[in-house]
């Protein structure tokens, strides 16, 4: 089913192509599914932040540490190295916080392995 570049398939052909792709790329049923228990279906802001682990703090610090020198080097040519460093560090810290928040919320909702959180929840 060849088509010219830039042309869309008619709707019925697109559905057929999608069905063929899904059939071809089916996941192997023999693989075990990872289904950790869910602790919070939709955690609110304080929950994931208070659930940050050491690795989440490392992600936050790592993103900040990587972005600061990049900002400094970017600002050297225009003699704005210090403001560029500060801005890049702030952007890196915000990105690191978002990544850490996503990982923590993922553990609480059961999308990521959460053995430590389950044990802590059972002790309460």
N, C-alpha and C positions, 0 to 999 in steps of 0.2 A: 504494500500500500504506500507507494511513493507519492510525495506531494512537493509542490514548488515551495521554496523558502518564502516565508512571510505570509503564506496562505493558510487559513484555518480550515480544519476538516469540517464537513457538515456535522451537525449535532449527532446523528445516529452513528456515524463513523467514529466520532470522538468517543462515544460511549463504548463502542465495540473495542476500540484501541485501549481504552482504560481497563476494560474487563480482561483483555488479553494480558495487559501488563500486570494486573493484580494476580491473575492465574500463574503467570510466569514467576513472579516474585513472592510467592506465598512463603510464609515463615514455616520452618520445620516444626511440626507438632511434637517431635520427640524431645525438643529442648525444654528443660524445666523453666517454668515461669517464675519470675521473682515477684512475689506478692507479700511484701512486709506489711504488718498491720498498720492501720491508719490511727493516729492519735488525735488528730484534729482535722475535720473535713475541710474547713476553711479558716485557717488560723488568722487572727487579727494581728496588728502590728506588734504589740508587746511580746506575744508568744514566740515568734521566730527570733526576735532579737535577744530575748532572755535565754534562748536555746542555742546560741552560738557556741560551737565547740572550739577547741584549740586550732583545728585545721581551718575553720571558718575565719578565725582571727588571723591566721597565717595568710589566707587568700587576700584578706583586706590589706594587711601590711605588705604583702608581695606586690599587689597591684599598685600601691602607693610608691613603693621603693623602685619599681621598674619605670613608672611614668615620670618621676621627678628628674632623673638624669636626661631623659629624652627631651623634656621641656627645656632644661638648661642648655643642652646642645642645640636645640632649635633656635634659641634666642641669642646665641653667641654672635651671629653675623650682624644682627641689628642692634646689638648692645642692649638688649632687653632680657638678659639671661635670668636675672633674679625674678622679675615678674612672670616670665615664662615658666620658670621652675615652680613658682608658687601655684600658678594656674594649673599646670600639668599635674602637680601633686594633689591638688583639690579634685581634679577630674579623675585621677587614678583612685583616690580614696572613695569617691562616689561610686565608681565602677566596682571597686572591691567590696564596698558595702552591699551593692545590689547583688553581686555574685554570692556573697556569704548569706544574705537574706534568702536568696533563691534556694541555696543548698539546705539551709535550716528548715525552711517551709516545706521543701520536698521531703525531708525526713519526717516531719510532723504529719504530712498528708499521706505518707506511705509510698511515695514514688521512689525513694532511695532507701538503702538499708538503714535501719534505725534500731539496732539491738540495744544500744545504750539508753535511748529514750524509752523503749518499752520496759526495760528493767527499772528505770527510775519511776515510770508510771505505776508499775506493779507494787513498788515499795511504799507508795503514798497511801 
